[in-house]
């Protein structure tokens, strides 16, 4: 049933949202419901017109860029002329003097500890808890359960494979030898461990061997002469060596080591945006409630596995005895950040006095910050009293400045000290990349993070330059001139603005959760590129990626990178059009089929089941983590090729129908799944997927949200 509205002041507020705010969100805070809604109404009435104006500016600029390309069709783009045009219309801003960010009270997980960053859909409480608890992960489990360790015949069965177990132990010992070496002995040879006079002692029989770098020993748990755990530290990341001779995993170990626990997901983004399907008050309250539970520290969830009921809750902090004999506590959970939505979408949860839906980004700001007030009291998440908001899909300095204004108003209403709210800038839109320094300047007192998002950024690249010509194939984008400049520019500008040691410079997601061996070979590149955090799709991936941060000291890398030649704006603005688009029919059909299949596999779950992020098998049945960013690039790419005559609507429609049958077959084991191919005309999911392509050119900035939200709301209405 559609949600009922109640009147509060001059707002119409969904009953479920109003009840949540009154009975859950604001309890045990100093903010009354009346104060909250009065402040909310005043702020939203002031900011909503500005929000609409900024969206209108996007459309105006896009129209001017389209017209410029149409006017210059068939002519080679001269970059100087193109840049002057972009300056004239206000797309490019004049760059101001150098500066350094001034963000204060930022936690060590942001400033000092480089490590993996998880992104988790906040709509799923179990996933959110798993992510929060992924601060500490088993290396043994992460190795044994993935393709990092070569499989034998026994590995594919449920029976324990002792050979595989031995390989895991050897891999772990080699890791210890490399980053925590002993003097004159390998970790493979030790028979016992002890702590004497504040120092780690490893034994081989009666012989004693010290750590080569004694300062890496931090503390222990249990009796000093027979500790149950040893805590070590390298590159500001901890590892814990567990000893339990009774454990199954210790049976093959001479020293009784049962596992190595890695400090893994140092930070986690709890996502309200691309990885969730939240379209109304019912959905938004689920998201807000889970975030509130994390901020209060009381989020719990139950689930059934193999006929047994399990409860998941937040892990406690970890306790040890330091090497000077005192108590030592380490944070037990990932530092939690929250991603709000961008400026584009509105939401029917609240209707304003002018009859418009509330800008969803402003609603998110109030709700997520109010939830975090609980943590400001108990400091179970941020020990410095900060609230970390990741803000996506901002276009240029005017929009980042607007974000600063939003959170200044929120702080005012909620009685928070100015700059309590820290902002992470997603560098995923072309106008932001081209003006990154000025974007950071507008948030110099709040910025704690900048991050590149290859897929969204590519989607915007294609949409912005839709009229310039047919785009190169998707697979060629990663080696194109603009993308290399984009990735380097983000780091160059971030370092120039003083982010090293003060904020995160992040890199994007590893999208293949089953391909951990490949990740271990490739993702080290993110560290070499200067990133002090990079996204991973799962706790297991976080554990494995953490090994890279032991290998590379990021801050040393950044001190080298800052001296290199800076990325060029000319390269960044080089449009990835195909000079001679002479692809064969087979190549064209293969490219479209690949995009169509991925697109359909994601959209059908979004529309029919409200799943915003999932592992979707591609055309070769390789599981890929898909969210709205992957959808954006696929839909815009096909739309571009139709627009420039590389393919036709008829051809694409036929391919979409073929791919829908494949997607249907890939989902045949899902009892909730509704086939698209049984009746294409009646399948709302299939229609939505087609609209994303055929109406792709007219979608604002090429975003997928307007069509997804519209059709998910229709689906929910029919379900009820």
ABEGO torsion letter per residue (X at the ends): XBBBBBBBEABBBBAAAAAAAAAAAABGBABBAAAAAAAAAAAAAAAAAAAAAAAAAAAAAAAAAAAAAAAABGBBBBAAAAAAAAAAAGABBBBBBBBBBABBGBBAAAAABBBBBBBBBAABAAAAAAAAAAABBBAAAAAAABAABBBBAAAABABBBAAAAAAAAAAAAAAAAAABBBBGBBAAABABBBBBGGBBBBBBEABBBBBABAAABAEBBEBAABBABBBBBBGGBBBBBBBBAABAAAAABAAGBABBBBBBBABBBBBABAABBBABAAAAAAAAAAAAAAAAGABBBBBBBGGBBBBBBBBBBBBBBBAAGBBBBBBABBBBBBBBBBAABBBAABBBAAGBBBBAAAAAAAAAAAAAAAAAAAGABBAAGBBBBBBBGBBEAAAAAAAAAAAAAAAAAAGBBBGABBBBBBBABAAAAAAAAAAAAAAAAABABBBBBAAAAAAAAAAAAAAAEBBBBAAAAAABAAAAAAAAAAAAAAAAAGABGABBBBBBBBABAABAAAAAAAAAAAAAAGBABBBBABAAAAAAAAAAAAABBAAAAAAAAAABBBBBAAAAABBBBBABBABBAAAAAAAAAAAAAAAAAAAAAAAAAGBABBBBBBAAGBBBBBBAAAAAAAAAAAAAAAAAGABBAAAAAAAAAAAAAAAAAAAAABAABBBAAABAAABAAAAAAAAAAAAAAABBGGBAAAAAAAAAAAAAAAAX
